[in-house]
Amino acid sequence: MDQPENRQFRLIRRPVGQATRRDFEFRTDPPRRPAEGEIMVRVEYLSLDPAMRRWMHEGKSYITPVKLGDVMRALGLGTVIESNATGVASGDVMRGVLGVQSIATVVAKDCTKIDPTIAPKPLFLSALGMPGMTAHFGLLEVGQPKAGETVVVSGAAGAVGALVGQIAKIHGCRAVGIAGGAEKCRYITDELGFDAAIDYKSESVPRKLREHCPSGIDVYFDNVGGQILDDCLAQINVRARIVICGAISQYNSTGPIRGPSNYLSLLFNRARMEGMIVLDYVDRYAEGMRAMAGWMHQGKLKSREDIVEGIETFPETLEKLFTGGNFGKLMLKV
């Protein structure tokens, strides 16, 4: 069969600071025909996530770094155009690690078949995808919120944070979000139902935390690290739970990663700080998706996607995650 050309971005050097176009090679190659057990997928949407910056780093992590010369790792979904795998047919829609490319040849068992009649395809990379599973299991399993408690989340207008605050409200908690800019703060309170928002760009985070969390913080869901993590640690309650999901403020650092200087608050308050990696819950994704889809059907949960068209824009679009330029779940429409 005649095959279209595969447009792809390959990582060619380890970024120092912010990843830019010069760290990648954009090339066009013929796609590889699927071997036994593999499928060829026409990629339609790619998820752009802060973790991608860590995947470019050569140091120890929870996942093997992207090798120099390899297609840049990315989650995505698309339609099968050729299958050499039992149980997968041309026309099936699959989600998995497809890479920043327009045609992906991957092992079928490493992907998940999705039903695009249930929800629009982009939702399977946002509320019904990795961000949704991160928010669901990170808050409920690691944060363990109880009705009446105060939950604070940073990066509150982002793909994960926006869902965390809404799930907290569904479980009877007070939700306070920290976000950058008046528009994002209005969004999480007026549209998503957060009880309060703090604009870290124009307001004093410590002062506003005292104002909006008069009874202290019971659960802090951290997506940013740095100074905001310290600010929140200063106001946690006894037996508080701190969920370390990400540290986007540190990912482009050219020096040592800044850790929490206010960590003694954990001792004084007998609090718990725990890291959360969504891959630990892979065998429960179906459970999480059912819960998220149910809340969306009931009108209790909203999702916002920031979709940029054109795979050629990948390096510049990825930068939006680290400059606050995205609003909602950032993805590329290939």
Beta strands, then each sheet from edge to edge (+ up, - down):
strand 1: 6-11
strand 2: 24-29
strand 3: 38-47
strand 4: 75-83
strand 5: 93-97
strand 6: 103-107
strand 7: 112-114
strand 8: 150-154
strand 9: 174-179
strand 10: 196-199
strand 11: 217-222
strand 12: 236-244
strand 13: 272-275
strand 14: 305-309
strand 15: 329-333
sheet 1: 1+ 2-
sheet 2: 6+ 3- 4+ 5- 7+
sheet 3: 6+ 3- 15+ 14+
sheet 4: 10+ 9+ 8+ 11+ 12+ 13+
end
